[in-house]
Amino acid sequence: MSGTKQLIYGIFGEQSLGTDNHALSILILFLAGHAIVSALFSLALAGMVPGRFDIRRRYALIMIFSFIFFVPLLGAIGIFVILIYFRYFQHFKERTAFNTVSMPPFMVESGGLAQGMGEGGAWSRLRTQSLPRSARLKALLAVNAGGGSNSSRLLQMATSDSDDEIRLLAFKLNDQREKIIGDAISKALHSLRELDEGDERRHLFRTLAFSYWEMVFNELNSDLSNFFIEQSLQYAIQAQDPEVEDPSLLILIGKIYLRKGNLQQAQEFINMGLERGAHRDRVIPYLAELAYLKRDFTALKQFFADDPLLRYKPVIGQVAKFWMG
């Protein structure tokens, strides 16, 4: 049945039902006939929905049927007028096509081998399967010498390498990192049990705070990262001495709160560390990150503008250039 015939049958059927009396004896017959008429109207009108609305046909049918069935006659006429209007008279401006933009400089990844044996250069060699094994092993050792979360992440990625020798060396280097920090923690805990009080205990608390944070920062044993964070915060708070200014410890507490998502306390401790002598170059990146998380982009740009030398430093320099435009 064509759409035109459905529309004509629907109009005449709706009119005939509308003129019928509402005696209780024919209520069921009326509802059944009304449902059939509404379905005919829905089938006819659903094809008139403009394609720019991007709506599935069955959803259009359900919507139109609901209007026509629950608002007899006027619902059908209203839907028909609305669809005629939007199909033939209402024209929206065409959306401007999106332009492609280049990636920020700190996200560009070269397809070739990078110069030098920094993190980028070493990883570009390590992932190039066509290089000799000796060159890739040297790159893996260079990655290990770097330290930090990026270096640990690259080592973990190397553990899935197709070359057995590289994969086993990556596992070994990763385990060595964790063992060195774990031994430092065990030694400090053992010494702590033998001391009752005094400045030596605070020194051990400080050692434990930074050691546990190294576990987190280097992404070692990710299954216990929450435990390491809590232990680092606990020992860092115990290591504080009101008579001794320790900006590094304050910055550490701020970084822990930042990692936990407590932005207010993170800002307080990082600002305290800055006021008590922490190097501004070490603090600005964290203040900028806090401003970004708070969506305060004006303050973020101001932090980088206050220290223009940051643009010349590795890694953070590209970020500073990006935000300073």
C-alpha positions in Angstrom: 0.0 0.0 0.0 1.5 3.3 -1.0 2.0 6.2 1.4 -0.7 8.3 -0.4 -3.3 5.7 -0.1 -2.5 5.2 3.6 -2.8 8.9 4.2 -6.2 9.1 2.4 -7.6 6.0 4.3 -6.3 7.4 7.5 -8.1 10.8 7.0 -11.5 9.3 6.1 -11.2 6.6 8.8 -10.4 9.3 11.5 -13.3 11.4 10.4 -15.8 8.5 10.5 -14.7 7.5 13.9 -14.8 11.1 15.2 -18.5 11.4 14.2 -19.5 8.1 15.9 -21.3 8.3 19.2 -19.5 7.2 22.4 -21.8 4.6 23.6 -20.2 2.1 25.9 -21.3 -0.8 23.7 -19.0 0.2 20.9 -16.0 1.5 22.9 -13.9 -1.6 22.3 -14.7 -1.5 18.6 -13.9 2.2 18.5 -10.5 1.7 20.2 -9.6 -1.1 17.8 -10.6 0.9 14.7 -8.8 4.0 16.1 -5.6 2.0 16.6 -5.8 0.8 13.0 -6.4 4.3 11.7 -3.5 5.7 13.9 -1.2 3.0 12.5 -2.1 3.9 9.0 -1.4 7.5 9.7 1.9 6.6 11.4 3.1 4.6 8.4 2.3 7.4 6.0 3.7 10.2 8.1 6.9 8.5 9.2 8.2 8.6 5.7 7.9 12.4 5.8 10.3 12.8 8.7 13.3 14.9 7.3 16.5 12.8 7.0 18.5 15.5 8.8 16.8 14.5 12.1 18.8 11.2 12.0 16.1 9.2 13.8 15.4 5.5 13.4 12.2 4.7 11.6 10.7 2.6 14.4 11.2 5.4 16.9 9.5 7.8 14.5 6.6 5.4 14.1 6.2 5.1 17.9 6.3 8.9 18.5 3.8 9.6 15.7 1.5 6.8 16.7 1.4 8.0 20.3 0.4 11.5 19.2 -2.3 10.4 16.9 -3.7 7.7 19.1 -3.9 9.7 22.3 -5.0 13.0 20.6 -7.6 11.8 18.1 -7.9 13.8 14.8 -6.1 16.9 16.2 -3.0 14.9 16.8 -2.9 13.5 13.3 -3.5 17.0 11.8 -0.9 18.6 14.1 1.8 16.0 13.2 1.0 16.4 9.5 1.4 20.2 9.6 4.6 20.0 11.7 6.2 17.5 9.3 5.2 19.6 6.3 6.7 22.7 7.9 10.0 21.1 8.8 10.3 19.2 5.5 9.6 22.1 3.1 9.9 25.4 4.9 12.3 25.1 7.9 15.9 25.0 6.7 18.8 24.9 9.1 22.2 26.4 8.2 24.7 23.8 7.2 27.2 23.0 9.9 30.7 24.2 9.2 33.0 21.3 8.4 35.6 20.6 11.0 39.2 21.5 10.0 42.1 19.2 10.8 44.6 20.7 13.2 48.1 19.6 13.9 48.8 17.8 17.1 50.5 19.7 19.9 54.3 19.5 19.7 54.6 17.3 22.8 52.3 14.7 21.3 53.9 14.4 17.9 55.5 11.0 17.4 58.0 10.7 14.7 57.9 7.7 12.4 61.7 7.5 12.2 64.4 7.0 14.8 64.8 9.9 17.1 68.2 11.5 17.7 70.0 10.6 21.0 69.2 8.0 23.5 66.8 9.8 25.8 63.4 8.2 26.5 62.1 9.1 23.1 65.2 8.0 21.2 65.7 4.8 23.1 62.1 3.8 22.8 62.1 4.5 19.0 65.0 2.1 18.7 63.6 -0.5 21.0 60.3 -0.7 19.1 62.0 -1.0 15.7 62.0 -4.7 15.1 64.3 -4.4 12.1 67.3 -3.1 14.1 69.9 -5.5 15.3 69.3 -7.1 18.7 72.5 -5.4 20.2 71.2 -1.9 19.3 67.8 -2.7 20.8 69.4 -4.1 24.0 71.4 -0.9 24.4 68.2 1.1 24.0 66.6 -1.0 26.7 69.5 -0.3 29.1 69.2 3.4 28.2 65.5 3.4 29.1 66.3 1.7 32.4 69.0 4.4 33.2 66.4 7.1 32.9 64.2 6.5 36.0 60.7 7.9 36.6 57.3 6.8 35.6 57.9 7.0 31.8 60.9 4.8 32.1 59.1 2.2 34.1 56.2 2.3 31.7 58.5 1.7 28.7 60.2 -1.2 30.5 56.7 -2.7 31.2 55.9 -2.3 27.5 59.2 -4.0 26.6 58.1 -7.1 28.6 55.7 -8.0 25.8 58.4 -7.7 23.0 58.5 -10.5 20.5 62.3 -11.0 21.1 62.8 -13.4 24.1 66.1 -11.9 25.1 64.7 -8.4 25.2 61.6 -9.5 27.0 63.5 -11.3 29.7 65.9 -8.4 30.2 63.0 -6.0 30.6 61.5 -8.3 33.3 64.8 -8.4 35.1 65.4 -4.7 35.0 61.8 -4.0 36.2 62.3 -6.5 39.1 65.6 -4.9 40.0 64.0 -1.5 40.4 61.3 -2.9 42.7 63.8 -4.9 44.7 66.1 -1.9 45.3 63.2 0.3 46.6 61.8 -2.7 48.5 65.1 -3.3 50.3 65.3 0.3 51.3 61.8 0.1 52.8 62.6 -3.1 54.7 65.8 -1.7 56.0 64.1 1.5 57.2 61.2 -0.5 58.9 63.7 -2.7 60.6 65.6 0.3 62.0 62.4 1.9 63.0 61.5 -1.0 65.3 64.8 -0.5 67.2 64.2 3.2 67.9 61.6 4.6 70.4 61.7 8.4 69.7 63.9 11.2 68.5 65.0 12.9 65.3 66.3 9.6 63.9 62.7 8.2 63.8 61.6 11.3 61.8 64.5 10.7 59.4 63.3 7.1 58.9 59.7 8.3 58.5 60.9 10.6 55.8 62.9 7.8 54.1 59.8 5.5 54.1 57.6 8.3 52.8 59.8 8.9 49.8 60.5 5.2 49.2 56.8 4.3 49.1 56.2 7.2 46.8 59.0 5.9 44.5 57.0 2.8 44.2 54.0 4.8 43.1 55.9 7.2 40.9 57.7 4.4 39.1 54.5 2.5 38.7 56.0 -0.6 40.3 53.5 -3.3 41.5 50.4 -1.5 40.4 48.2 -3.9 42.4 49.5 -2.3 45.6 49.6 1.3 44.4 46.7 2.4 46.8 48.5 0.8 49.7 51.8 2.5 48.8 50.0 5.9 48.5 48.5 5.6 51.9 51.8 4.4 53.5 53.7 7.3 51.9 51.1 9.8 53.2 51.1 8.3 56.7 54.9 8.4 57.0 55.2 11.9 55.4 52.8 13.3 58.0 54.8 11.7 60.8 58.1 13.0 59.4 57.0 16.6 59.7 58.9 18.6 62.3 57.5 22.1 63.2 61.0 23.3 64.0 62.5 22.3 60.7 61.6 23.6 57.3 61.4 20.7 54.8 59.9 22.0 51.6 60.6 18.7 49.8 58.4 16.9 52.3 55.6 19.4 51.9 55.8 19.1 48.2 55.6 15.3 48.5 52.5 15.5 50.7 51.0 17.9 48.1 51.7 15.4 45.3 50.1 12.6 47.3 46.9 14.6 47.9 47.0 15.5 44.2 47.2 11.8 43.3 44.3 11.1 45.7 42.2 13.8 44.0 42.1 16.1 47.1 42.8 19.3 45.2 42.3 21.7 48.0 44.8 20.1 50.4 47.2 19.5 47.5 47.2 23.2 46.7 47.8 24.1 50.4 50.8 21.9 50.9 52.4 22.8 47.5 52.0 26.5 48.2 53.5 25.9 51.7 56.5 24.2 50.1 56.9 27.1 47.7 56.8 29.6 50.5 59.4 27.6 52.5 62.0 27.5 49.8 61.1 24.8 47.2 62.5 25.5 43.8 59.9 27.2 41.7 60.7 25.1 38.6 59.7 21.9 40.6 56.5 23.5 41.9 55.1 25.2 38.9 54.2 22.0 36.9 52.0 20.8 39.9 50.4 24.2 40.4 49.6 24.2 36.6 48.1 20.7 36.9 45.9 21.8 39.7 44.8 24.9 37.7 44.0 22.6 34.8 42.0 20.2 36.9 40.0 23.1 38.3 39.5 24.4 34.7 41.2 27.7 35.7 43.0 28.2 32.4 43.8 31.8 33.1 45.8 30.9 36.2 47.4 28.0 34.3 48.8 30.3 31.6 49.9 32.8 34.3 52.0 30.1 36.1 53.9 29.4 32.9 54.2 33.2 32.1 55.7 33.9 35.5 58.5 31.5 34.8 59.4 31.9 31.1 62.5 29.7 31.4 60.3 26.6 31.8 59.8 26.6 28.0 63.5 25.6 27.6 63.3 22.6 29.9 62.8 19.0 28.6 59.2 17.6 28.5 57.6 20.5 30.5 59.0 23.0 28.0 56.7 21.8 25.2 53.7 22.0 27.5 54.7 25.6 28.6 55.1 26.6 24.9 51.7 25.2 24.1 49.8 27.0 26.8 51.7 30.3 26.3 50.8 30.2 22.6 
